[in-house]
């Protein structure tokens, strides 16, 4: 199969070049993102492989279809950047549903621990030979309450680590997991009772800006908010207002609403024109990382392996276990060779 690989980074080639040889695939790498302007370069390819900040809207998908692309392979779990109704009946869409839940959950914990004990600030201070610890006081996590919004695989790993710290765990999910050793509550109770709140849910019309001005008001004044899922789960302007008003204790963010123009790129010699991103970077109690929660050796290997397995299954005419479409949450029965259409 010929694969057009968009938004390529050096580390992508390391893992996918090895897999391409193993799976006898031909990959053409592009370092720019997929959108309506770059979709024309997919001509001659059977598969287009994209990441979280590529754009697969109707216009782009129509161009891919005209170019003969049959499969859109996401090398990610999230898929809010795909217009599934426009793809249906034309281009099959597959993803990597769980490459390493531990990688993302552990990064969420790293953000929490760093914010709580101010180790990021301590590192900078001691590098300047300043060994004053004033202002670095934290709290014991043992005995505190963690609120986990979304109890998929990542949320469950995060909850387990919190329990290992001796924390109580509240959880909110429209589809509770049976026999999970947490206390499920309504969203309001979780917001009001938790010392730490971590987001582990997909971005959908229902979850967009679920952490808004109203819900931030419900949180404890010293609560720490963690987001390693999707940036638009949080209303950024409302978060900035809450931080300015000292309504919450801090925020650990691995994602950002408008990250597509910035994250994964080296912009150290440029001026950030996004005022909200620039403002977030000024807060001493905000820790921002560049969508790196997934970035472990184990996760990268699994992303490459599952992506190529998805391509192999499509090429062989077999079942597409990781295919998704706009009907998958409802009437999609995958009757056609276990495919969505």
C-alpha positions in Angstrom: 0.0 0.0 0.0 1.1 3.5 -0.7 0.7 5.8 2.3 0.8 9.7 2.3 2.0 10.6 5.8 1.2 14.1 6.9 2.5 16.3 9.7 5.7 14.2 9.9 8.2 14.7 12.8 11.6 13.1 13.0 10.5 10.7 15.7 7.6 9.5 13.4 10.1 8.3 10.8 12.1 6.4 13.4 9.2 4.2 14.2 7.3 4.1 10.9 10.3 3.4 8.7 10.9 0.2 10.6 7.2 -0.8 10.4 7.1 0.1 6.7 9.8 -2.5 5.9 8.0 -5.1 8.1 4.7 -4.5 6.4 6.0 -3.9 2.9 4.4 -0.5 2.7 5.6 2.6 0.8 5.4 5.8 2.8 5.7 9.3 1.4 6.4 11.8 4.2 5.1 15.4 4.3 6.2 17.7 7.2 3.2 19.9 6.7 -0.4 19.3 8.0 -3.3 17.9 5.9 -5.9 20.4 4.9 -7.7 21.4 1.7 -4.6 23.1 0.3 -2.3 20.1 0.9 -4.7 17.2 0.1 -3.8 17.4 -3.6 -0.4 15.8 -2.7 -2.2 12.5 -1.8 -2.7 11.7 -5.4 -1.4 8.2 -6.1 -1.7 7.1 -2.5 -4.1 4.4 -1.2 -3.9 5.6 2.4 -3.5 9.0 4.1 -2.1 8.9 7.7 -2.8 11.9 9.9 -2.3 13.1 13.5 -4.4 15.2 15.9 -3.9 18.6 14.4 -4.5 17.7 10.7 -7.8 18.8 9.2 -10.1 16.2 7.6 -13.1 18.4 6.9 -15.6 17.9 4.0 -13.5 19.9 1.4 -10.3 18.0 2.3 -12.0 14.6 2.3 -13.7 15.3 -1.1 -10.2 16.0 -2.5 -8.8 12.8 -1.0 -11.7 10.8 -2.4 -11.2 12.3 -5.9 -7.5 11.4 -5.6 -8.4 7.7 -5.0 -7.6 7.6 -1.3 -9.5 4.7 0.2 -8.4 4.8 3.9 -7.8 7.5 6.4 -5.5 6.1 9.1 -5.3 8.2 12.3 -2.2 7.5 14.3 -4.1 8.7 17.4 -7.0 7.8 19.6 -8.8 11.1 19.2 -10.8 11.8 16.1 -12.6 15.2 16.6 -10.7 16.6 13.5 -12.6 14.3 11.1 -15.9 15.0 9.4 -17.3 11.5 9.6 -20.5 12.2 7.7 -18.5 13.4 4.7 -16.2 10.4 4.9 -19.0 7.8 5.2 -19.4 5.7 2.0 -16.2 7.1 0.5 -13.2 6.7 2.8 -12.9 4.3 5.7 -11.5 5.8 8.9 -9.4 3.8 11.4 -7.6 4.9 14.5 -5.3 3.6 17.3 -7.8 3.3 20.2 -5.3 2.7 23.0 -1.6 2.8 22.5 -0.5 3.3 26.1 -3.0 4.4 28.7 -0.2 4.3 31.2 1.8 6.9 29.2 -1.0 9.5 29.3 -2.0 8.8 32.9 1.5 9.0 34.2 2.1 12.4 32.4 -1.1 13.7 34.1 0.3 12.6 37.4 3.7 14.3 36.5 1.8 17.6 35.9 0.0 17.2 39.2 3.1 16.5 41.2 5.1 19.2 39.6 2.4 21.8 40.1 1.8 20.8 43.7 5.4 20.8 44.8 6.6 23.5 42.4 9.5 21.5 41.2 9.5 23.3 37.8 10.1 26.6 39.7 12.6 25.0 42.0 14.6 23.7 39.1 14.9 27.2 37.6 15.7 28.8 41.0 18.5 26.4 41.9 20.1 26.7 38.5 20.7 30.3 39.4 22.3 29.2 42.7 19.2 30.4 44.6 18.4 27.8 47.2 15.5 29.6 48.9 12.4 27.5 49.2 10.0 30.3 50.0 6.8 30.0 48.0 7.3 26.3 47.2 4.9 24.9 49.8 2.6 22.2 48.6 0.1 19.8 50.1 0.1 16.1 51.0 -1.9 14.3 48.3 -2.5 11.4 50.8 -6.0 11.9 52.2 -7.1 14.3 49.5 -9.8 13.7 46.9 -9.1 13.2 43.2 -12.0 13.8 40.7 -11.7 11.8 37.4 -13.9 12.9 34.6 -14.0 10.0 32.1 -13.2 6.5 33.2 -12.0 5.0 30.0 -8.6 3.1 30.1 -6.6 6.3 30.7 -8.9 7.5 33.4 -8.9 4.2 35.2 -5.1 4.1 35.2 -5.0 7.7 36.6 -7.5 6.7 39.3 -5.4 3.7 40.3 -2.3 5.8 40.7 -4.2 8.3 42.8 -5.4 5.5 45.1 -1.8 4.4 45.4 -1.0 7.8 46.8 -3.7 7.3 49.4 -6.3 9.6 47.8 -10.0 9.1 47.6 -11.3 9.0 44.0 -14.6 10.4 42.7 -15.5 9.7 39.1 -18.0 11.1 36.6 -18.8 9.3 33.4 -22.2 8.9 31.5 -21.2 5.2 31.1 -19.9 4.0 34.5 -17.5 1.0 34.6 -18.9 -1.8 36.8 -16.8 -3.0 39.7 -14.4 -0.1 39.4 -13.1 0.8 42.8 -14.2 4.5 42.7 -17.2 6.4 43.8 -19.3 7.6 40.8 -21.0 11.0 41.4 -22.7 13.7 39.5 -20.5 16.3 37.9 -21.4 19.0 40.4 -20.5 16.9 43.4 -17.2 16.0 41.8 -16.3 19.6 41.1 -17.3 20.8 44.5 -15.5 18.0 46.5 -12.3 17.3 44.6 -8.9 18.7 45.4 -7.6 17.5 42.0 -9.7 17.3 38.9 -8.3 15.4 35.8 -10.0 15.3 32.4 -9.9 11.9 30.5 -12.8 12.2 28.1 -13.1 12.7 24.3 -14.0 16.0 22.7 -17.6 15.9 21.5 -20.3 18.5 21.1 -21.5 17.5 24.6 -18.1 17.8 26.3 -16.9 20.9 24.5 -16.2 23.6 27.2 -17.5 21.3 29.9 -15.1 23.2 32.2 -16.6 26.6 31.7 -17.0 29.7 33.9 -20.0 28.2 35.8 -18.2 24.9 36.5 -14.9 26.6 37.5 -16.9 28.6 40.1 -18.0 25.3 41.6 -14.4 24.1 42.2 -12.5 24.4 45.4 -10.3 27.6 45.6 -7.1 25.5 45.8 -8.1 22.8 43.4 -5.6 21.8 40.7 -7.1 21.1 37.2 -5.3 18.7 34.9 -6.1 18.2 31.2 -4.3 15.6 29.0 -7.2 14.9 26.7 -8.4 17.7 24.4 -7.9 21.4 24.8 -11.5 22.4 24.0 -12.8 20.6 27.0 -11.8 23.8 28.8 -13.0 27.3 28.0 -9.6 29.0 28.0 -10.9 32.5 28.6 -12.9 31.3 31.6 -9.8 29.4 32.9 -7.7 32.6 32.6 -10.3 34.6 34.5 -10.4 31.9 37.2 -6.6 31.9 37.6 -6.5 35.7 37.7 -9.2 35.8 40.4 -7.4 33.0 42.3 -10.5 30.9 42.0 -8.5 27.7 41.5 -5.0 26.6 42.7 -3.5 25.9 39.3 -3.7 24.1 36.0 -1.6 21.4 34.3 -2.3 21.5 30.6 -0.8 19.2 27.9 -3.4 20.4 25.4 -4.8 23.8 24.4 -7.9 24.9 22.4 -5.9 26.5 19.6 -2.8 24.3 19.7 -2.7 23.3 16.1 -0.7 26.4 15.1 1.8 26.0 17.9 2.2 22.6 19.4 4.9 20.3 18.1 6.7 23.2 16.5 9.8 25.2 17.5 8.7 28.8 17.7 11.5 30.0 20.1 12.5 32.7 17.6 9.0 34.0 17.0 6.4 36.1 18.8 3.3 34.2 19.9 0.3 36.0 18.5 -2.3 34.0 20.5 -3.0 36.3 23.4 -4.7 33.6 25.5 -1.7 31.2 25.1 0.7 33.9 25.9 -1.4 34.8 29.1 -1.4 31.2 30.3 2.4 31.1 30.0 2.7 34.0 32.5 1.0 32.3 35.4 3.4 30.7 37.9 0.7 28.1 38.8 0.2 27.0 35.2 2.3 24.2 33.8 1.9 23.8 30.0 3.5 21.0 28.0 3.2 20.5 24.2 0.9 17.5 23.8 3.6 15.1 24.9 1.6 12.9 27.3 1.5 10.1 24.7 5.2 10.3 24.0 6.9 7.2 25.4 8.9 4.5 23.5 6.2 1.9 24.3 3.4 4.2 23.0 5.2 5.2 19.8 5.9 1.5 19.0 2.3 0.6 19.6 1.0 3.6 17.5 3.2 2.5 14.6 2.3 -1.2 14.9 -1.5 -0.7 15.2 -1.6 1.9 12.4 0.2 -0.6 10.1 -2.0 -3.4 11.2 -5.0 -1.3 10.3 -3.6 -0.7 6.9 -2.8 -4.4 6.4 -6.3 -5.4 7.4 -7.8 -2.9 4.9 -5.5 -4.1 2.1 -6.3 -7.8 2.7 -10.1 -7.1 2.7 -10.4 -8.2 6.3 -12.4 -6.8 9.2 -11.5 -3.3 10.4 -11.6 -3.7 14.2 -10.5 -0.1 14.7 -12.8 1.5 12.2 -15.1 4.3 13.3 -17.9 6.3 11.6 -20.6 8.7 12.6 -23.0 5.8 13.2 -20.7 3.9 15.5 -22.4 5.2 18.7 -25.8 4.1 17.4 -27.0 2.1 14.5 -23.7 1.1 13.0 -23.6 -2.7 12.9 -20.6 -3.3 10.6 -22.4 -6.0 8.6 -20.2 -5.5 5.5 -17.2 -7.7 6.4 -17.2 -6.1 9.9 -16.7 -2.7 8.2 -18.8 0.4 8.7 -19.9 0.4 5.0 
